[in-house]
Amino acid sequence: MRSRSVILSFVIALSSVSFAHAQAIDTKLAAIDAYAQKVLADQKQPGMAIAVVRDDKVVFAQGYGTKELGKNSPVDANTVFAIASNSKAFATATLAILVDEGKIKWDDKVSQYLPEFKMYDPWVTNELLIRDLVTHRVGLDTFSGDLLWYEATYKPEEMLERVRHLKPVSSFRTRYGYQNLMFIAAGEVVKKVTGKPWCTFVKERILDPLGMSRTTCSVNNLPDNAAWPHNESGGSMRVLHRGNVDGSSSAAALNSSVNDLSKWIRTQLGRGTFEGKQIFSRERSWEMWQPYMAQQIAEPRDRSTPPTQFRGVAMGWFVSDYRGRKIVEHSGGLDGMLSYTVLIPELNTGFIILTNSESPAFRVMRSKMIDIFTDAPERDYNAEALAGAERSKAASAEAMKRVDATRVAGTRPTLKLADYAGTYGDKLYGDITVSEENGRLVMRFLPSPRFVADLEHWHYDTFVIRWRPSVAYNFPRGFVTFTIDRNGKTDELKIDQPNNDFWFYELTPKRKP
């Protein structure tokens, strides 16, 4: 009888703990739901979807807002969004599968599989390892060369042929530089080893086994119930076309829903196993979550509460600490589509946030949800983001005034407009044409058909770039300057287009005969 009483007491106590635990989770999820609704309204975010996995169960999956402004098209947990660079974790997982099968090693030289792939420095070409492709440490600048895949018609092999023209900004394996092109190269390694394009391989070995039936590798085969991207290019919030990033494949091409991605999170937290099916081994999972390159932490982060003690580059992921917990995460960003995947392994918790505009909503929700799950003190990231946006807007206006003050009034172009027309070739990017049309100059980036701009005279031989609506990126004001040779003819385009993602300064388009 005494034994039975002890057992009964234990069961009751255990039940009480389980009930309290369930109540705590419910309270957290209710807080997330309420905050998401507020963020959606305050940030003027068209749509958003969130899912939470806890202890290998989907405990929350919710859509908010609309798939397309001006239409009654509610977002739900099956709505498909572009996940952009969240694709990179899938890329490293496909490599991990090949490592498990003994077909490759992380430290195999890339030249063993892609002998035609060359870096600017021949020594780096020879030393480049598969592991280097997915750890952002090859010596190139962050986002270097991204104009080769963004809205461009180049195939992956054509992009990689042009990488040899990208000059490094640091020594090999000494500094972090976020690299999409290297992840595209990783996808080409998969293709070389398996004989299948990366998109085919990831579907057969990851998406199909996980039942991720709504996940695609192209905007050209999206299922019904897919969100449209939005941003303020053109001066006000507008619906964008779905950008052509098919060439980015293993770096940024996947589209998915929070319901599908919940299965991916369960696989990650399950160390490669999903409902009894092993996708990749626990050993590979551990390797992909390790930091291979330290990231420098800015002083303001060190003064934050709590301070960030470390941040590192894993394989397809970033890792950091937060209140004594390891955070494994990655974000994704394309025109009008921003997202986050976050894992907190010690809490057996993960979540995904998908959005369809360029507001800070995805980042606000990421920070708030981590705080909620780690029982951090109350902090209103939404209010901070709104205040920060106002400061940024004021700073941009002041910067524009300073540029306006440098304009020299009363000048004229050195040449007749027709004499600026021609084809300007860049060995990295390709050809850019300038033509005179209806009394004005028009610039076209031939590898990127949507990149068309009218050029409006500023002063001397400098013109303001007025991108046409076919360009989805919300570029701030930029300039083109024509240099004139000793024979009085144009010989080069100098493109000064400020932005945070695409480095036009890497281009040196020379006039072609």
N, C-alpha and C positions, 0 to 999 in steps of 0.2 A: 504494500500500500504506500509505504514511504517513497519507494522508487517511482511509483506512478505519479505521486504528487510532485516529485521533483521534475519528472518529464513534462507533466502538464504545466507547471510553472514556467519551465523553459520555453515550451511552445507558445504560451501566452505572451511571455516577454518578447520572444522572437516576432510574434505577430504584431505586437505593439510597435516594435522598432520598424518593421516593414511598413506598417500603416503610417507612421510618422515620416518615414523616408518618402513614401508616395505623396503624402501631403506636401512635403517640402518641394518635391519636383513640380507638383501641380502649381504651387505658389510661384515658383520661378518661371514656369511657362506662361502663367497668367501675366506676370510682369513683362515678359518679352512681347506678348501679344499686344498689351496696352501701349508699350513704348513704340512698337512697330507702327501702330496706327497713328500715333502722334508724329513720328518722324516722317511718315508718308505725307501727312498734311503740311507740316512745317517746311519740309524740304521741297514741296511741290513735285514729289516723285510720282511719275505716272503709275508704275507698277512695281511689285516686289513679291518674292516668294522666299519662305524660310522653312527649313526642316531641321529637327534636332534628333540625334540618335543618342540613346543612353542605355548602357548595359545590353547592347546588341538588339535594341528595339527602337523603332521609330515612335517617339513619344510626342512629336509635334510636326505637323506639315500643313502649311497655311499659305494661301495666296492673298495678296492685297492689291487694290487699285485695278488699273486697266492695262490690257496688252497694247492698246493703241489709243492715243489721245483723241478725244472727240467721238469715240465709239463706246457703246455698251458692250465691252468685251472683258469681263472679269478675269483676273489672274487666279489660277488655282494651283494645286501642288503638282499637276501634270503639265503646266505651261512650260514650253521650251524656251530657253534663253541661250545666247552665246556665252560660253564659259571661258573663252579666251585662254589665258595662261594657266588656268586650272588644268588645262590639257597636259601640262608638263609632268604632273605626277603620273598620268597614264603612260606617258612616254617612257619614264624611267621604269615603270612596272613592266612594260613590254621587254625592255632590256633585261630586267631581273628574271623574267621567265626564261629568257635565253641563257642567262647565267646558270639558273637552276638546271637547265637541260644540258649544260656543258658545251654549248655551242659558241659561247663567247666568255671572256673574262672582263671584269671592269677595267683591268689594267692592260688589256690588249691595246696595241697601237691602232689608231684609226686608219692609218695608211695600209694596214693589213686587209681592210675591208673596202676602203675608198681610196685607192691609189691615186686617183685623179684629183682628189681634194687637197688644195694647197692653201697654206696660210701665207701671210706677207713675208714672214721670216722662215727660210727653209729649215732652220734648226727646230723651230716650233712645230713645223709640219712633221718632222721626223719623230719628235718626242710626244706629240699629242696622243692622249689616251682616251678611251671611251668614257672613263670617269670624268675627264676634263670637259667633255661636251656638255655634261649635265650639272656642272658645279660653278659655272660663271667665273672662271679663273684663267681664261686663255690670253688675257692681256688687252682685249678690245674694250672700247668704251661701252658703257651702258647704252643699249638700244642701237649700237653701231650697226649700220647696214640695213636697218629695218625698212627702208624705202624699197628694198628688193622684193619684199613679200607683201607689203601693205597695198591692197587694191591693185596689185601688179599682175601681169599675165605670165610671169616667169614660172616655170616648173622648178621643183626643188633642186634638180641637178643643174639647172641653169643658174640659179642663185648661188649655189656652192662653187660653181666655176668662177664667179666674180669675187668671192671672198678674198682671194689672193691680193686684191687691190686695197683692202682695208688695213690702214696703218694702225699698229698697236699704240696704246697710250700708257702702257705699263709693261714691266717684264712679265714673262710667263709665270703663272701660279703665284704672283705676289700681291695681286689686288683684285677686288671684286669688280666685275663689270657685267651687268645683266645681259644675257645673250640669247636672242631668239634663233639666230642663224645656226648656232651650235646645236640647239635642240632639233632643228630641221635636219642637220647632219646626223643626229642620233637616229632619227626616223629612217634615214637612208641606210644606216648600218643595219637596222632591222630588215629593211627591204632586201639588202644584199645577202644577208644570212638566210632569210626564209624564202626569198623569191616572191614575196607578196608586198604590195604597197603597205605602208604603215597603217593606213585607215582600215584596210582589210584585215590585217593581223590583229589590231586592237579590238575589232569587232568580234572576230572568231575566238580570241583567247581571253577577253575580259568582258566586253559588253554583253555578248550572247550568254555566256555562262552565268552572269549576274542577273540576267533578265532585264537589262537596261535597253528595252525595246524602243524607247523614244529618243535615244541618244544618237546623233548623227555626226558625220565628219565634214559636212558641207551645208551651206545655206540653200543649196540647190535641191536638197531632198528632205526639207523639214517636214515633220508631221503637222497635222492640223493642231490648233491650239498652241501657236508659237507667238512670242512677244515681238513687237517691233521696237527698234532702238530709237532713242530721242536725245537731242541736245539743243543748245542755243546757237548753233552756227547759223548765221544769217540774221542774228539780232534777237530772236525770240524762240521759245521752245517749239521744235518742229519734229515731225516724224521723219526718220532717215530711211534710206534704202539699206538693205542688209548687205554689208560689205563683203567683197570678194577677198577672203583670206585662205582660200583652199590650199594655196601653195605653202602655207605655214604648217599644215598638217599636224605633226607631233609637237609643235610649239604652241599653237593657239587656235586650232580649227574646230574643236568639239562644241557641240550644242547639246544641252540637256535640261532636265527638269529636277526639282528638288526631290521628287519621289524616286527618280532613277539614281540620283547622286547619293541618296540615303543608303542605297545598297553599296555604293563605292565606299562611303564612310564606314559602314559596318565591316567591309573587307579590310580596310586600313586598320581599324581598331581590333579586328580579329587577326591581325598580323598575317594577312594574306589568305585567310580562310573565310568563306562565306557559306553558311548553312551546310557545312560538312564538305564543301568543295574547296580544294586548295588551288588558288590562282597563282600565287608565288609563295615561297617558303618564309617561315618566320625569320630565318637568318637574313634573307634579302630585305625583309621589312626593317629589321634592325639597321642594316647598312644604309638604307635609303633615308632613315631619320637621323643619321649622324651628321654633325657639321664638318664639312671639308674645307671651308673657307670662312674665316672670321670676318664679320662686318664691323666696321668702326661705328661706334655709338656717339652721336653728337652730344655735346655737353648739356643742352636742354633736356635730353632724355635721361641723363644721369641725375638731373635735379628734379625730375618728375616724381610723383608719388603713386605707386612705388617706383624706384629707379629701375631701369633696364640694366641688368648685370651683364648679359651676353646676348648676342644675336649672330647666328651663323647660317651659312648656305649648306643645305643638305642636297640630296639628289632629287630634284623636282619639288622640293619643299624648302621652307625656311624654318629654322628652329630658334626659340628664344625662351627666356624665363619670365614668369609673371607670378608674383606672390608665392614663390617656391614651387610653382608648377611648370612643367615643360609644355610649351605651346608648339605644335607642328602645324604650319599653315601655308597657304598660298592665295594670292589674289589673282583676279583676271580683269583685263580692261581692253575693250575695243570701243569704237564709236558708239556711244549710247547704250553700252552694256558693261556694267561693273559688278564684280562678284567676289565672294570670299569662301574658301573652305578652311575650316578650323578644327583641329583635333586637340583634345586635352587627355592624353592617354591615361594618366594616373586616375582620372575621374571616369574613365571609360565612356567619355562623352565627345561628341563631335557635332558640328552643325554646318549648314550651307546657307548662304545668302545670295540671291540672284536679283539683279535690278535691271531696269531698262531705260535709264538715263544716266547722266554724268554728275548727279548730285552726290554729296558726301554720305548719302543714306546707307550705302553698303558698309562704309568704314565706321560710321556711327553705331550701327547695329552690331558689327563685329566686336567693338570695344565694350559696348553695353552688355552683350551676351557673355563675354568672357568674365566681366565683373560679376554678373549674376551667378554664374556657375562656380566662381571661386570665392563667393561671399565677400566681395570687396565693398568698401564704403560707398555710399551713394554718390554718383557723379553724373552730371547731365551733359553727355557728349553732344547731344543734339543742339543745346543752347550754345555750346562752345563752337560748334561748326558754323552755326548761323552768324555768330559774331565774327568768326574768322573770315567768312565769305564777305562780310561787309568791309572788313579791313583790306582784304585782297582787292576788292572792287575799287576802293579808294586809292590803293597803291597803284593799280593799273592805270587809273585815270591820271594820276600824277606823272607816271612814266610816259604816258602818251603826250602830255603837255610838254615834257622835256624834249621829246623827239620833235614835236611841232616847232619848238623854239630853234631847232637847228636847221630848219628849212630855209634855203636861200631864195628869196622872192625875186621874181622878174627874170629868171633864167629860162633858156630854151634848150632843147636837145641839140647836141652837136651836129647830128646828121638828120636827114629826112627819115621819116618813120620807115619807109620802105627799105632803107639801108641797114636797119637793125634786123630785118627779117632774115631768116636762115635756119639751118640745122646746127645745133650745138651738141657735140658728142662728149659723153663722159665714160671713161673706160670701166668704172664701177657700175654705174647705173644704166647707161644707154643714152638714147637720143632725146633731146628736148628741142622742139621747134618754136620759132617765133615768126608770126606772120602779121601782115597788115590787113586788117579787115574792117571795112566801113570807117576808115579814118582813125583807127586805134590799133595798138599792138595786142596780139593774143598769144599766150604761151601755153604750149601743150607738152605734157610729159608722155611720150609715146608708149613706154612700157606700162603706164597707168592711165588708161583711157579717160577716167573720170577726172583726172587732174588737169583742169583747164582754168586759166585765169586771164582776165583782162588786165593790161598794164596801163596805169594812169600816171602821166608825167608828174614827178615830184620836184626835182631840180637837176640841172645839168644832164647827165646820162643815167640818172637813177629814176626808177619808176615804182610806184606802189603796186603791190599784188592785190588784185580784187578777185578772189576765188569765186568761181561760179557755184550755183547750188548743187551741182553734181558732186562737189567735194563735201564729204560728211564731217571731216575733222573740223573742230572749232578753232581754226588758226587765228591768232591775233594778227595785227597789221604787220606785213612784211614788205621787203623791198627787193628789187632786182637792179643791179648796176651793170651796165655794159662797159667794158674796157675797150679803148680805141688803140689800134696799133700805129706804127709810125707812118703807115700809108693812108691813115685816115679811115680805116675800116674796123668794124667790131671784131674782136678776137676771142672774147670770153664773157660768159655770164657769171656774175657773182650773186648768189642767192642768199639773202639775209632774211630768213623766215623763222622768227622766234617761236618755240613751242617746247613741250616737255617730252616729246617722243621720237621725233624724226629729225635726223641731223643733215639738213641740206648743206651745211658747211663741209661735209665730206665730199661733196660733188664739185668738180672743176670742169664744167662744160666748155669745151673749146669749139670755136666755129669750124665747121667742116667745109672743105672746098666745094 
